[in-house]
């Protein structure tokens, strides 16, 4: 009896100790949940189709030379400047080797450049930002290991999933999502074509931050500065963003990275200031193109990936409606049929894959294209930019289509019948857009602007939201592959 009583007493003590001991921290969503947030679009300062095209050219370091030296940004961001556009500025992520192409001058009072795209003269014709020809194989190896100088990140996720709403702007030119940094809510553009997480900071002059929510590190109890670190994005159109770096908690859809590199914009110029649609950008590319110096830092997805239930995120963007990004899960309710995957080559920092054929028309036969450039799936770009011969072949089938210098690309009568267009996603699947889905904007006067435009021979095709918003997209970081499926 004594032995039994002693045993009972010991068990009681142990139970009491267990109850008194602190429980290990658990993620908020230890049971997978869906987190949705509605964000009201801010419609001031939306980009025109020409501005959208120029923005994308600049993003990839395809240098833009504006002909009118007295008003170089008149067609870019609606502003005026007495200084000529920089002649040799390139994206920090792009190679600097260049080869010039001539642009015809105009005596007009507005900036008009006549090239294959009618708006720009491209001076970076070597691989930028990816190789100029499709690689013979598409690697599935992981991103190179980071050095010891790379700051480690911790997450609250533990086999978790998280979902966040993406709200479109005018023309679906941007899909904006809520992000909390250091307890401060901001609205960011999720961009699979870059690898920087940068935000408007409170150190910007009010003239540059007007219309934006700014991040104030002094109001965050979890912010720590990254001493001596800087970042810089410089675009060929004269736009630039620079600043300091710190680490803070970043929460998206209920999942948190507790030590994420955050780039604070202390200086902004050009299109960044004009675009009041968002408070910054969250890159979902690969850290090989992150611009932080002296040491590149991992993206939010790279940091959270090991802790997710699945090392993936999906984009279910919608036309004229809010869509969702989901991290750590592939929601079967959001798509139908199979997911068509293709391996990616992430060596250049992008979700890049082969696109060796295309189709035109509802019953069009597949056109093999051994010289077609590889493609990048880019949620941060609105348009689809194709090789010159491909986009020319498409608009040759559109009655009345032409290149309009003032609009910077292909336009056509709004009454014209648009054929379907299919883009190969790897070698096993063609994603087809219906003709009506290719109409990007009604410019007025019976003239419409196409969502398919030229990449000016840059050696890489950009598959932006004109395509992605009509499919369910899977970005699989574990298997290094990209997939598309039909929407549910």
C-alpha positions, 0 to 999 in steps of 0.5 A, a space after each residue: 500500500 505504501 509503495 502504491 501511495 508513493 507511486 501515486 504521489 510521484 505521479 501527482 507531482 509530475 502531473 502538476 509540474 507538467 501543467 505548470 511548465 510552459 508549453 512550446 510556442 505553436 504557430 497560430 495555424 497549427 491546423 491548416 486554415 484559410 486566411 483571406 483579407 480584402 483590400 480596397 484598390 487605390 485607383 490613383 496613378 494607375 499606369 497606362 499601357 505604355 507605362 506598363 510596357 516601359 515599366 516591364 522593360 525597365 524591370 528586366 534591365 532592358 535599357 530605354 533610351 528616350 529620344 526627346 531630351 527635354 521631356 524624357 519621361 513624358 510617355 513613361 510616367 507623365 512627368 517632365 524633366 529637363 535632364 536627359 535620360 541616363 545613357 548607361 543605367 542598367 538593372 542591378 540584376 542584369 549584365 552590363 555588357 551592351 550592344 547599341 541599336 539605333 533609334 530614329 529621331 523625331 521632330 515631334 514635341 513628344 518622345 517617340 522612338 521607332 524600333 520594333 516596339 515603337 517606344 524604346 531602343 534596347 542597348 542590352 542585347 546580351 543575356 539579360 536577365 537570362 541566357 539569350 537562348 534556351 538552355 539545352 536542359 532545364 536544371 532541377 537543382 536547388 539554389 546555391 547554398 548561402 554563405 555564413 554571412 547570410 542572416 538566418 530566419 526563423 518562422 512560426 510555421 510548422 508544417 503550415 499553410 497560409 492564404 492571402 487575398 490578392 486584389 487587382 488594380 485597374 486593367 489587372 495591372 497589379 495584384 496587391 496583397 496585405 502583409 504585416 511587417 513588425 506589426 504594421 499593415 502594408 499592401 505589397 505587390 507580389 512579384 515572382 520576377 524579383 527577389 527583393 522585399 522593399 517598402 516605403 519607409 518613413 524616412 522618405 520625404 512626404 512628396 515621395 511617400 504621398 499616397 502610400 503607407 510607410 513603414 516606421 522601424 521605430 514603431 516595431 519592437 522586433 526590428 533590428 538594423 542590418 549594420 552597413 547593408 544597403 540595397 539598390 535597384 536602378 532601371 534604365 528609364 531613370 527610376 531607382 530605389 535605394 536604402 538601408 536594410 533591417 530584419 523584422 517579422 513578416 506575416 502573410 496569411 497567418 504565417 510569419 517569418 520572424 527574421 526576414 530581411 526588409 529593405 527600407 526605401 530611403 530614396 525613390 525616383 521615377 516610376 516608383 514615386 508615381 505608382 501609388 498603387 502599393 506600399 512596396 514589393 515582395 519578391 518571390 523569385 530566387 535570392 540569386 538576384 536579391 540586391 542587398 549588399 554586402 550579402 544577398 538575403 533569402 526571400 520570404 518564400 525561401 525562408 518559409 519553405 522548409 516549414 511549410 506543409 508543402 514547399 510550394 505557393 500557388 497563385 489563383 489570380 482573377 480577372 477584375 476580382 480578388 484572387 488568392 496566394 496560398 503558401 504550403 498547400 495546393 488547394 484542390 478546390 481552386 483548380 480542375 483537371 491535372 496540373 501540367 508541370 515543367 522543370 524550371 531553370 532557376 540559375 538566373 533567379 527566375 521561374 524560367 522554363 522552355 516554351 518551344 511552340 505556340 498556337 494561333 486560332 481555336 484550331 491552330 496547329 502547334 508551331 514548333 519554335 526551336 529558336 523561341 526564347 525561354 519564358 519567365 512566369 512573372 506575377 509582377 508583370 501585367 503583359 505577356 511579352 513575346 519574341 518579335 516573330 511570334 507576336 508579329 505572327 499573331 497580329 498578322 491574323 488580326 484585321 486592322 492591327 498595327 504598331 502605334 508609336 504613341 501607345 508603344 505597341 500593337 493596337 487594333 480596332 476594338 471591333 476586330 475578332 481576336 484569334 486564340 493564342 497558345 503558349 507552350 509551358 514546357 514541352 507537354 502542355 499549351 496554355 491557351 488564351 481565348 481571343 477576348 482575354 487578349 484585349 488589354 485596354 480600350 484606349 477610346 475612339 474604337 482603338 484597343 491595346 493588346 495584352 501580347 506585346 514584343 520583348 524587343 529580341 531580349 532573349 527571354 519571354 515574359 508570361 505575365 498576368 494577362 496569362 496567369 490570371 486565367 489559370 491556376 499557377 503552382 510555384 514548386 520550390 521543392 521540386 523546382 518546377 512550375 505548373 498550370 491548371 484550369 481554374 475550378 
